Every structure is written in structure tokens, then in C-alpha cells.
Amino acid sequence: MSTKPLILYGVPFSQPVRAVMWLLLLKRCPFEMVLINPGSKGDNGSRHPDFLAKNPGGTIPTIEDPNTGFTLGEAHAILPYLCQRNGWDDVYPAGLEARARVDWYLHFHHRNVRDASPGLVAPKVRKDLDIPESFQEASKRTLTRALETLEDGWLANSAFLVGDSVTIADLAAYVEIGQLQPEFTNLLDFSGYPNVCRWLETMHGVDGHDDVHVVLATLGDISEEAPTMDAIRGANKAALRALKARLAEFE
Ligand SMILES: N[C@@H](CCC(=O)N[C@@H](CS)C(=O)NCC(=O)O)C(=O)O
């Protein structure tokens, strides 16, 4: 009996969606990407009743196994689930303590590194959200503290966040921090963080990096001028075309 590939709901512009895309590409695991517009109540929106039936939180990424109907939301539940289901111990180490450290980072990420988006990216691309200035400033302070924690702690003595090879912790962290680099949105000066810079450079060499970041490479520098919704839509479409071409190689 043939099995249908996993479905990933989301858009490439979403940071946590990119983390899941990256893991699947890195492990050469076929999947189907179904476009879901974050926050929209319309057809194909994450707040439409059909989607809320899959993920009551109404957020992307969400995955679905079409063979069983099993659905799962939250990137940091999805990444460990996929690794455990497929035995990907290289990126989610089997050793109790190493795995616990990956989980440690995944929990730390929320309300820390994740604040890069409400602090820097969302104010540029989601004017409709009207994020208050005070909230943006608080998010930037949180992100600065988080980067210092990575610089002086997590990345001080190892090539990757947990040890000397890439794990899902790195994928989760990079989609948030990496988006701010000069070749993408250009929203942060990294010069005060040499260990973070070294890690960013290393992450460029991880298989799937370029495929996952087509959306940001297409959109380019948004530091001076906020992109239009049409430009974001166009970048998402370009990313989907590139993803389809890459996935065709797995067949
Ligand atoms: N904690 C969630 C956050 C996901 C998230 O914030 N997704 C955004 C897109 S980047 C979303 O779906 N927003 C739509 C909404 O909240 O209505 C995860 O890591 O999966």
C-alpha cells in the first residue's frame, strides 16, 4: 500500500515554518507544502474553521499525516516529533543529556530569540498589526539579552548550539536570527557578536540552507523601505517554486 507524503501547512516567509521545511529538506524527506495565510479567516487562512479543526491555536506551521489524520502544531513540538518518528538521531541526539540540552534551547527560544520577529521584522512587514512602539522596544531588549546568552554561553565553546554538529536547535535559532543578516532583511548589526557570526557562517553550509531562504533572498534588504504585501506574496511564490523543484529531486 502506498503512503502519502506528510503535509506541511504554512508559508515560507514564516520563521517556524522555515525550521520545519529545513529539517525535512536536510533529511531528504518528501512532503507536500499547502499554503496557509497566517491570521486570515478566509479560505486557506489559519483562522478559518477548517484550519482551526486541525490546529485550534490557528498557527503555522502545522503538519498532517494524511494516512492517519494525525495533526500537530507548534514548531518545537513538530521538530522533535519528526526526529523521533524517523529515527533522526543525528539532529536530535539519542543521548539523554544531549537531547535534554536541545530541548532546553527549544524552550528558551520562545520569549527570547523569537522576539526578533515582533521586535524587528513584523513592524516592517505587518503594518496592519500596529505593534506598539513600547512592545517593539521591549522585544528588542529581550533579543539583545538572548544574543548575549548565545554569544557568551551556548556558542562560546562549540561550533553549534549543542555540540559539534547541527541539531534542530540550530535550525530553530537560525530561522529567527539568520533572517536579520545583511543578505536578507538587514535588520541587525552583528558586529558585537563574533561567536554568533561564526555560527551564522557555519549554518550557511548546512544542506537546505539556500532552498529554505529563497523567500528572504528574493525579498532582500527591507531595512530602509518596508516591502509591499505584493512583494511578500511574490517572494513566497518564488520560494514555493524553488521548493517544488528541490522536492522533485527526492522522488
Ligand atoms: N509558537 C508557534 C508560533 C507560530 C507562529 O507565530 N506562527 C505565525 C506565523 S509566523 C502564525 O501562524 N500567525 C497567525 C496567527 O497567530 O493568527 C510555533 O513555534 O509554531
The ligand as an SDF file (V2000), in Angstrom:
LIG
                    3D

 20 19  0  0  0  0  0  0  0  0999 V2000
    4.7680   29.0950   18.7980 N   0  0  0  0  0  0  0  0  0  0  0  0
    4.3550   28.8730   17.4270 C   0  0  0  0  0  0  0  0  0  0  0  0
    4.3240   30.2200   16.7510 C   0  0  0  0  0  0  0  0  0  0  0  0
    3.8780   30.1250   15.3350 C   0  0  0  0  0  0  0  0  0  0  0  0
    3.5440   31.4770   14.7790 C   0  0  0  0  0  0  0  0  0  0  0  0
    3.6780   32.5300   15.4380 O   0  0  0  0  0  0  0  0  0  0  0  0
    3.0980   31.4630   13.5390 N   0  0  0  0  0  0  0  0  0  0  0  0
    2.6080   32.6620   12.9300 C   0  0  0  0  0  0  0  0  0  0  0  0
    3.2530   32.8660   11.5740 C   0  0  0  0  0  0  0  0  0  0  0  0
    4.9850   33.1500   11.7310 S   0  0  0  0  0  0  0  0  0  0  0  0
    1.0980   32.4920   12.7420 C   0  0  0  0  0  0  0  0  0  0  0  0
    0.6450   31.4180   12.4170 O   0  0  0  0  0  0  0  0  0  0  0  0
    0.3300   33.5610   12.9770 N   0  0  0  0  0  0  0  0  0  0  0  0
   -1.0660   33.5390   12.7040 C   0  0  0  0  0  0  0  0  0  0  0  0
   -1.9160   33.8370   13.8850 C   0  0  0  0  0  0  0  0  0  0  0  0
   -1.3990   33.8390   15.0230 O   0  0  0  0  0  0  0  0  0  0  0  0
   -3.1170   34.0500   13.6730 O   0  0  0  0  0  0  0  0  0  0  0  0
    5.3070   27.9190   16.7180 C   0  0  0  0  0  0  0  0  0  0  0  0
    6.5220   27.9670   17.0000 O   0  0  0  0  0  0  0  0  0  0  0  0
    4.8640   27.1170   15.8890 O   0  0  0  0  0  0  0  0  0  0  0  0
  1  2  1  0
  2  3  1  0
  2 18  1  0
  3  4  1  0
  4  5  1  0
  5  6  2  0
  5  7  1  0
  7  8  1  0
  8  9  1  0
  8 11  1  0
  9 10  1  0
 11 12  2  0
 11 13  1  0
 13 14  1  0
 14 15  1  0
 15 16  2  0
 15 17  1  0
 18 19  2  0
 18 20  1  0
M  END
$$$$
